[in-house]
């Protein structure tokens, strides 16, 4: 495959990753929102029951509903960050290929 085709392919992959980043970013934000709401509800419930303030968050982290929401949030964060890294990789590949194309053009004799 020639360099120009490879460059076009990497640019297309970058564009797809940028579109995916929007989706994964929204998903991550939504999971974060849900987690915070559930955590707040459980903290308030425990406080109303008279649980000592210092241990409420520790107890909340062990409540299955909170733990599941936190897990979902953490997974969404991992996907979002992996997508960011993919974008960085595509950008690096594009730069390297563009530099190689530049070197080949400068070495050609007419």
C-alpha positions, -999 to +999 in steps of 0.1 A: +000+000+000+014+034-009+019+061+017-009+083+005-034+055+008-021+047+042-024+083+052-060+085+039-068+053+059-054+068+091-073+100+086-105+081+082-098+060+113-091+093+132-124+107+121-143+076+132-125+077+166-135+114+170-171+105+164-169+076+189-153+099+214-184+120+215-205+089+222-181+075+248-178+109+265-216+112+268-219+077+281-191+083+307-208+116+318-242+098+321-227+070+341-210+095+364-243+113+369-261+082+378-234+071+402-234+105+420-272+104+423-273+069+437-244+077+461-261+108+473-294+090+480-276+063+500-256+088+520-288+107+529-306+075+538-277+064+561-275+099+576-313+099+583-308+065+600-283+080+624-252+064+609-219+081+619-209+106+593-173+094+592-182+059+580-211+067+557-190+068+525-172+036+534-206+019+540-220+033+508-192+019+487-202-015+498-238-012+490-245-033+459-264-006+440-237+020+446-209-005+438-226-014+405-231+022+395-194+029+404-183-001+383-203+011+353-188+045+357-153+032+359-158+010+328-172+039+308-142+060+319-118+033+307-135+031+273-134+069+270-097+071+279-089+042+256-106+061+228-086+092+236-054+071+233-065+057+200-069+092+187-034+101+199-021+070+181-038+079+149-025+114+150+010+102+156+007+077+127-006+105+104+024+128+114+049+100+107+034+091+073+031+128+063+068+132+073+077+102+052+058+115+022+076+148+026+110+130+027+101+111-004+090+142-023+121+161-013+143+132-025+127+128-059+147+142-088+129+157-118 
